[in-house]
Amino acid sequence: MRKFWVAGGVGIGLCLCFLALLVVGTYTAAAGIASGTGRGAGLAKGAVPAAYQPLVQKWGTLCDSISPALLAAQLYQESGWNPRAQSHAEAQGIAQFIPGTWATHGIDGDGDGDRDVWDPADAIPSAASYDCELARYVKDVPGDRTANMLAAYNAGAYRVIRAGGVPAIRETQNYVKIITTLAKSFEAPTGRVPASRQAAGAIYYAQKKLGTPYLWGGDGTAADGGRFDCSGLTKAAYETVGIELPRVANDQYNAGSHPARDELMPGDLVFFSDDLTDSRAIRHVGLYVGGGYMINAPYTGAVIRFDKIDTPDYFGATRVTEDGAEALPTADAS
């Protein structure tokens, strides 16, 4: 939900005048940006909740086969940063250890004399320690060490050793791809983030919805009267170009890498929060169109419109990729 900053008629007019150029420019600029980013040790701003960031940064460097971003991706995929998470398979805590695995591999990460699966100060170090232990088991296997470690996490070290690398098991191959892709959304980029080729289509869709009344929880369906809330609009916009985003804004943040404010391009998702240290606290998302403006569905009583993004609650941005969206957990958050 968005609280303030209505763009005036002059701003709206300017955005409408420039929008066509910006949309075309999205494709043009895509050709001029480097095709990849470096793998950095740092974490993207606010991507890891502030309460866990020091633990992830410290323990994510425990061995060469993991990184803070990779450890963050595993924790996010396992529990969505919920230290009280419990699955139907009895996996427990922020790292989702099953009791038998915890009994063998849990460590006293904070040195307080106990090993508590529900305490992130023990569970996060234990997840890193377990990763590194698996990496040692498969250290002589050919191929990428991190991929082999993740495959061992999913399928067991014996299968990785027997296969001479990531085994030909679809679930395991998908797990390796998901975690390595998701890790990019937790990394602080070390270079320019490649442009999205789907961005222009997403903007085109959102532009056609200007003036549509806001509806909390709205997905634009007939039952909703064609109305949207903020993340419903961005989700629908990217669906038109074949990218399936999660339903809620704070999960959409992890659908790709995070360009800096001065590197924003049309089609980037822009996010807003009252807590600039925690992406899980994000409460609003819009679709950047250039010139410091976004198209967004602001709040009840308003319509889809242009608003400025440079406000005190600006959190950051995400350049959506198909792989990034597909890597996200599929269960909708409440």
N, C-alpha and C positions, 0 to 999 in steps of 0.2 A: 504494500500500500504506500502511495506517495502522498506527501503532505503539502508541498508548496512549490512555488516557482512556476507560475503560468506564463507561457510565452505570449507576448503581445502580438497584435495583428501584424505589425511590421515584421517581427521575427518569423511568423508563420509564412508571410508572403515571400520573404527572402529564401526560406527553406524550400518552398514550393518551386521558386524560380531556379534554384541551384540543384534540386534533387536529381533531375535527369542527368546533369553533368557528373554528379557524384556517383550515380549508379554506373554509368559508363566507365568512370574513372576507376571503379573497383576492379574491373577486368584489366584495364590498362596497367594499373599499378602492380597487379599480380605478376606480370611478366618481369618487373624490375626488382623484385625482392629475392633475396637469397632463398634457396630451396630448403634450408634446414637450420636448426639452431643447435648450439653446443650443449653438451650435457654438463650442467653446472651443479656444484655442491649445495648452493644456496636454495632456500625455499621461497616461493612466491609470497608476496605480501599478504598476510592474513589467511593464506590457504589452509594452514594448520591452526586450529584454535589455540589461542594464546596460552591456555593452561597446559597444552601438550607440546607446544613448539620446542621448548628447550630439550625435552626428552627425545623427541624425534630427531632433532639436529644432532644431539650427542650420540645417541645409540645408532643412528643411521650411518655412522662412519665406523662401525665396529669391525668390519672387514671389507675387502675390496669388492665383494660381490653384491653389496647393497649400497644404497645412498639414502640420505634423508628423504628425498622425493619418492624413492621406491618404497621405503618403509611406510611413508604417509599414504601412498596409494593402496598398500595392503590393508592398513588399518581402516581407511575410508571404505574400501570395498567390503571388508568383513563386517563392520559395525556402524558405519556412518558416524564415527567418533562417539558412540554411545557406550559408556563404561558399564552400563547395566544390561547390555544386550544379551539375550539368551535365545538360541535357536531351538527348533523342534528336535534337532539332533543333539541337544544338550551342550552345544558350544557356548562358551561363557565369556563375558567381558568384552572390552574394547578390541582385543585381538582374537576373540572367538576360539579359545582353546577348548578342546574336549577334555573331560577330566583325566583320562588316561595319559594324554599327551602332556597335560600340565604337570601331572605327577612326576613325569620323567624329565621334562624340559623347562619347567618353570623355574625362575631364579629370583632371588631377593634383590631386585634392582635398586631399591633405595636403602638397603643395608639396615633395615629396622628390625631384623630378626625373624621375619615371616615371609612367606610367599603367598600373596593374595591375588588370585586371578581377577578379582573385581577391582583391584587397585591399579590404575594406569601406570603408577610409578614402578610396579613390578611387571605388569603385563606387557608394556611397550618394550622394556629391555629384554623380556623373555622372547618376544617375537623376533627382535633383532638377533638375539643369541641363537635361537632355533634356526633362523635363516643361515647364519654363518656356519652352524654345525652341519646343516645339509650341504652347504657349499664345500665344506671340507670332505664330505663323503664322496662328492662327484668331481673333485678338483682335477682328476686325471682324465676326465671324459673330454673328448674333442668338442670344439665349438665354444659358444659364448658362455662364460662362467655364470653370469646372472641368469640367462635363460635356462641353463641347466639346473641352477639352484631353484628357480621358480617351478620348473617341471618336477623336481624332486619333492617340493612342498606339496604339489597337487597329486602326483602319481606315486611317489615313493622313490627313494634313491636307487633301489635295485632296478627298477624299470629304466631309469635314465642310464645306468651303467650298462645294462643289457642291450639297450638300443644304441648306445654310443652317442647319445645326445638326447634332445627332446624327443620322446617316443611318439609314434604315429597314432596318438589317441586324441580325438577331436577335442574332448573336454580339456585335456592338458595343454594342447596347442592354443586353444582359445584363452585359457587362463594366463599363459605366458604373454600373449598379445595384449590382453586386457590390462594386466598390471603394468607392463612396460609403456603402454599408451597412456594409461591414466597417470603414470608418474610424471608425464610431461606437464600436466596441469598443476602439479605441485612444485615444479622447478621454476626458479627465477631465470627467465631467458637471458642468455649471454649474447644474443644477437637479435636482429629483427625477426619478427614472427611472420612466416609465410602467409600471404593473403588467401582468403577463402574465395573460391570460384563460385560458391553458391550464394554469396552475400547479396548480389544484385537482385536475384529472384526473391529473396526474403524481404528486402526493402520494398520491392514492387508490390508484394502482397500487403504489407503493413500500410503502405501509402493508400491503398484502396479502402482501408478500414478507418481512415481519418473521419472523425465526427461520430463514430459509433459509441453509444453509451457504455460506460464501465459496468461490469457485473462481477462481484467477488465470486471466484470459482468458475467464471465463465470460460468456456472453450470455443465459443463461436458456433455452437451447434444450433439446430433448429429449436431444440428444447430451451436453449439459452437466449433465444431471440437474436442469434447472431452476435451476441455481446461477449466481451472478454474481460479478464483481469490481466495484470501485467505479464505474468509468465504464460498465461494461456495464449496471449497474442504472439509472444516470441516463439512459443512452441509451434503454433499454427503456421507462422511465417516460414519457419525452417522445414516444416513438413512438406510444404509445396515444392521444395527443392530436394526432397528425398532424405532429409536428416531428421531423425526422431530424437527430440530432446526430452529430458525428464520433465515432469509437470511443474515442479516448484523451482523458484529462482535460485535458492542456494545450492541445488544440485546442478542447475544449468551452468553455474560458475565453473564446473570442472569438465566442461565439454571441449576444452582446448587450452592452448597456451594463453598467456596474459600479456598483451602489448602494453607498453607504457602510455601515459596520457598523450604525449607528443607523437606517438606512433599509431594512434587510432585511425581506422579506416571505416568507410561505410559498410554496414553489416555486422560490425562487432557488437556483442552484447555488452551493455554497461550496467553496473550494479551499484546499489545504494544500501547503506546500513547505518544503524545507530552505534554499532560497535565495529570500528575499523580494524580490529585485530582478529576477527573471527568470521570466516566466510559462511559459517553455519548460521550466523545472525543476519545474513542478507535478507532484506524485506522487499526489495523492488528491483525490477529489471526493465531496461528499454533497449531499443534497437538504434544504434548510432547511425546518423545519416550524413555527418560531416558538419563543419563549421561550428562545432560546439553544441550541436542539437541532436536530440533523439526523437523517435516516434515512440510513444508509450501510452499505456492505459493507466492513468494516474490513481484514481480513487473513486469511491462511490459518489455519484452526483456529477462527475466529470465525464468528458468524452475522450476518445483516443485523439491525441494531438501531438504537436511538437513542444518539447520543453528543453531548456538548457541543461547540460550535464554538470557544469562546473558549480557545484554546490557543496556545502560542508559535509554532506553525508555521502559524497561520491566515494565508492569503495575501490573500484577497479573495473577491468574489462576482460572479456574472453573472446578470442578469435575461434569461432566454432569450426571444428573439423568433423567429418563423417566418422572417422575412427575414434575420435575423442568422445563423441556422443554415444557410439556403440559400446564403449568401454564402461559407461556408467552403470551403476546398479539399477536394475529395472523396477524394483518395488518403489511405488510412489510414497513420498513422505507425507505426513499429515499437514 
